[in-house]
């Protein structure tokens, strides 16, 4: 982009041109935005819908907004003020409705994707992934039985008394470090996004490993010095 700005209407027209270029008069367009709708975009979406193009919207961000990090600080407008895009959900929902599609706010799981993707769109890749997951869910843990079988087979190799000591050790309650199941299945950055969605920016800042997201969390918590320090660690060109 040569200059700052937002022309969603032109982006949607370009998407329509790309569909026509590959010989598709009808299709689906997913609009990703961190801002708000406008009358011009609403008009364009209505025209596309009448021509057979369905438009859905995925909102990225929060209604409170957050600054956009860049090298050395935050993105600023032409007047030098920090740009804080805020998600205008009602106007984005209106765009999705005019486009015959669906609206969803981005989430850390698949709820947003399941919402904005039309049910009549072929999803062979997702179906294959689901089948693999179902197959995985059928596995059962049989490890303990294998351990005891190996112990029985290894009885001749033990000196008198060793087997009893080993069994006693295996049956002792093990002291495990406290951890959350989220640590096992969800990445720290995903946990941080969940914390931001719960309006817990300080918790999110402690969870985030990505310096950009950590800076946004610190900013949301009002810790501007920590935010600048986090943004300064971003690996930007």
C-alpha positions as CSV (number, residue, x, y, z in Angstrom):
1,X,0.0,0.0,0.0
2,X,1.6,3.3,-1.1
3,X,-0.3,5.4,1.5
4,X,-2.3,4.9,4.6
5,X,-6.0,4.5,4.3
6,X,-8.9,2.1,4.0
7,X,-11.0,1.6,0.9
8,X,-13.0,-1.6,1.6
9,X,-15.3,-0.9,-1.3
10,X,-12.4,-1.0,-3.8
11,X,-11.0,-4.2,-2.2
12,X,-14.4,-5.9,-2.7
13,X,-14.6,-4.8,-6.3
14,X,-11.1,-6.1,-6.9
15,X,-12.2,-9.5,-5.4
16,X,-15.1,-9.6,-7.8
17,X,-12.7,-8.9,-10.7
18,X,-10.5,-11.8,-9.6
19,X,-13.5,-14.1,-9.6
20,X,-14.5,-13.0,-13.1
21,X,-10.9,-13.4,-14.2
22,X,-11.1,-17.1,-13.4
23,X,-14.5,-17.5,-15.0
24,X,-16.5,-17.5,-11.8
25,X,-19.5,-15.2,-11.9
26,X,-20.8,-16.5,-8.5
27,X,-18.7,-17.0,-5.4
28,X,-18.0,-16.2,-1.8
29,X,-15.8,-13.4,-0.5
30,X,-14.5,-13.2,3.1
31,X,-13.7,-9.7,4.3
32,X,-11.2,-9.4,7.2
33,X,-11.3,-6.0,8.9
34,X,-10.4,-4.3,12.2
35,X,-12.6,-1.3,11.7
36,X,-16.1,-0.4,10.7
37,X,-18.5,-0.4,7.8
38,X,-19.4,2.6,5.7
39,X,-22.3,3.5,3.3
40,X,-20.1,3.1,0.2
41,X,-19.0,-0.4,1.2
42,X,-22.6,-1.3,2.1
43,X,-23.7,-0.2,-1.4
44,X,-21.0,-2.2,-3.1
45,X,-21.8,-5.3,-1.1
46,X,-25.4,-5.1,-2.1
47,X,-24.4,-4.9,-5.8
48,X,-22.1,-7.9,-5.5
49,X,-24.8,-9.9,-3.8
50,X,-27.3,-9.2,-6.6
51,X,-24.7,-10.4,-9.0
52,X,-24.3,-13.7,-7.2
53,X,-21.3,-12.9,-4.9
54,X,-21.9,-13.6,-1.2
55,X,-19.9,-11.5,1.3
56,X,-19.1,-12.6,4.9
57,X,-17.1,-10.5,7.4
58,X,-14.6,-11.6,10.0
59,X,-13.9,-8.8,12.5
60,X,-10.4,-8.7,14.0
61,X,-9.9,-6.8,17.3
62,X,-12.1,-5.5,20.1
63,X,-14.7,-2.8,20.5
64,X,-12.3,-0.9,22.8
65,X,-9.6,-0.9,20.2
66,X,-5.8,-1.1,20.5
67,X,-2.9,0.6,18.8
68,X,-1.1,-0.8,15.8
69,X,2.6,-1.5,16.6
70,X,5.3,-0.5,14.2
71,X,9.1,0.0,14.5
72,X,9.8,2.4,17.3
73,X,6.3,2.8,18.6
74,X,2.7,2.9,17.3
75,X,1.1,3.7,13.9
76,X,0.1,7.4,13.8
77,X,-2.1,9.3,11.4
78,X,-1.2,12.4,9.4
79,X,-1.7,14.6,12.5
80,X,0.7,12.6,14.6
81,X,-2.1,11.0,16.7
82,X,-1.8,7.2,17.6
83,X,-4.2,5.2,15.4
84,X,-6.5,3.1,17.5
85,X,-8.9,1.1,15.3
86,X,-12.1,0.0,17.1
87,X,-14.3,-2.8,15.9
88,X,-17.8,-1.5,15.0
89,X,-19.7,-4.8,15.2
90,X,-23.2,-3.5,14.3
91,X,-22.0,-1.9,11.0
92,X,-20.0,-5.0,10.1
93,X,-23.0,-7.2,10.8
94,X,-25.0,-4.9,8.4
95,X,-22.4,-5.5,5.7
96,X,-22.6,-9.2,6.1
97,X,-26.4,-9.1,6.0
98,X,-26.4,-7.0,2.9
99,X,-24.0,-9.4,1.3
100,X,-26.1,-12.5,2.1
101,X,-23.3,-13.8,4.3
102,X,-22.4,-14.2,8.0
103,X,-20.4,-12.1,10.6
104,X,-18.1,-13.4,13.3
105,X,-15.5,-11.8,15.5
106,X,-12.1,-13.6,15.5
107,X,-11.7,-16.3,18.2
108,X,-8.8,-18.5,19.4
109,X,-10.7,-21.6,18.3
110,X,-12.7,-22.6,15.1
111,X,-16.0,-21.0,16.1
112,X,-15.3,-17.9,13.9
113,X,-14.4,-20.0,10.9
114,X,-17.4,-22.3,11.3
115,X,-19.6,-19.2,11.5
116,X,-18.4,-17.3,8.4
117,X,-17.9,-20.3,6.1
118,X,-21.2,-21.2,4.4
119,X,-22.4,-24.7,5.0
120,X,-22.9,-25.3,1.3
121,X,-19.2,-24.6,0.5
122,X,-17.2,-27.9,-0.1
123,X,-14.8,-28.4,2.8
124,X,-13.1,-31.7,1.8
125,X,-9.9,-30.7,3.6
126,X,-11.7,-30.0,6.8
127,X,-13.7,-33.2,6.5
128,X,-10.5,-35.2,6.2
129,X,-9.0,-33.5,9.2
130,X,-12.2,-34.2,11.2
131,X,-12.0,-37.9,10.2
132,X,-8.4,-38.1,11.3
133,X,-9.4,-36.5,14.7
134,X,-12.2,-39.0,15.2
135,X,-9.8,-41.8,14.5
136,X,-7.3,-40.4,17.0
137,X,-10.1,-40.2,19.6
138,X,-10.6,-44.0,19.5
139,X,-7.1,-44.7,20.9
140,X,-7.0,-46.0,24.5
141,X,-4.2,-45.9,26.9
142,X,-2.8,-49.4,27.5
143,X,0.6,-48.5,28.7
144,X,0.2,-49.7,32.3
145,X,-0.6,-53.2,31.2
146,X,2.5,-53.3,29.0
147,X,4.6,-52.2,32.0
148,X,3.3,-55.0,34.2
149,X,3.7,-57.6,31.4
150,X,7.4,-56.6,31.0
151,X,7.9,-56.8,34.7
152,X,6.6,-60.4,34.7
153,X,8.8,-61.4,31.8
154,X,11.8,-59.8,33.5
155,X,11.3,-61.6,36.9
156,X,14.3,-64.0,36.5
157,X,16.6,-61.0,36.0
158,X,15.8,-59.5,39.4
159,X,17.7,-60.3,42.5
160,X,15.5,-61.3,45.6
161,X,13.7,-58.2,46.9
162,X,14.3,-55.9,44.0
163,X,11.0,-56.6,42.3
164,X,9.1,-55.7,45.5
165,X,11.0,-52.5,45.8
166,X,10.4,-51.6,42.2
167,X,6.6,-52.3,42.4
168,X,6.4,-50.2,45.6
169,X,8.1,-47.3,43.8
170,X,5.7,-47.6,40.9
171,X,2.7,-47.6,43.2
172,X,3.9,-44.5,45.2
173,X,1.8,-41.4,44.5
174,X,3.9,-39.2,42.3
175,X,4.2,-35.5,43.1
176,X,3.5,-33.6,39.9
177,X,4.0,-29.9,39.2
178,X,0.9,-27.9,39.0
179,X,-0.1,-27.1,35.4
180,X,-3.2,-26.2,33.4
181,X,-4.5,-28.5,30.7
182,X,-4.4,-25.4,28.5
183,X,-0.6,-25.5,28.7
184,X,-0.8,-28.9,27.1
185,X,-3.2,-28.2,24.2
186,X,-3.2,-24.4,23.7
187,X,-0.2,-22.3,22.8
188,X,0.7,-19.4,25.2
189,X,-0.2,-16.8,22.5
190,X,-3.6,-18.4,22.0
191,X,-4.1,-18.3,25.8
192,X,-3.2,-14.7,25.7
193,X,-5.8,-13.9,23.1
194,X,-8.4,-15.7,25.2
195,X,-7.4,-13.6,28.2
196,X,-7.8,-10.4,26.1
197,X,-11.2,-11.5,25.1
198,X,-12.0,-11.9,28.8
199,X,-10.8,-8.3,29.4
200,X,-7.8,-9.5,31.4
201,X,-4.9,-7.6,29.7
202,X,-2.4,-8.1,32.6
203,X,-2.9,-11.9,32.5
204,X,-2.6,-11.7,28.7
205,X,0.7,-9.8,28.8
206,X,2.1,-12.5,31.1
207,X,1.0,-15.3,28.7
208,X,2.0,-13.8,25.3
209,X,5.4,-14.7,23.9
210,X,5.0,-12.7,20.7
211,X,6.4,-9.2,21.5
212,X,3.7,-7.5,19.3
213,X,0.8,-9.1,21.2
214,X,2.6,-8.6,24.5
215,X,2.9,-4.9,23.7
216,X,-0.8,-4.6,22.8
217,X,-1.7,-6.4,26.1
218,X,0.5,-4.0,28.1
219,X,-1.1,-1.0,26.3
220,X,-4.6,-2.3,27.1
221,X,-3.5,-2.6,30.8
222,X,-2.3,1.0,30.8
223,X,1.4,0.1,31.1
224,X,2.7,2.2,28.2
225,X,6.4,1.9,29.1
226,X,6.2,-1.9,29.1
227,X,4.3,-1.7,25.8
228,X,7.0,0.3,24.1
229,X,9.7,-2.0,25.4
230,X,7.8,-5.0,24.0
231,X,7.3,-3.4,20.6
232,X,11.0,-2.5,20.4
233,X,11.7,-6.2,20.5
234,X,9.7,-7.0,17.4
235,X,11.6,-8.4,14.5
236,X,10.5,-6.0,11.8
237,X,12.3,-5.2,8.5
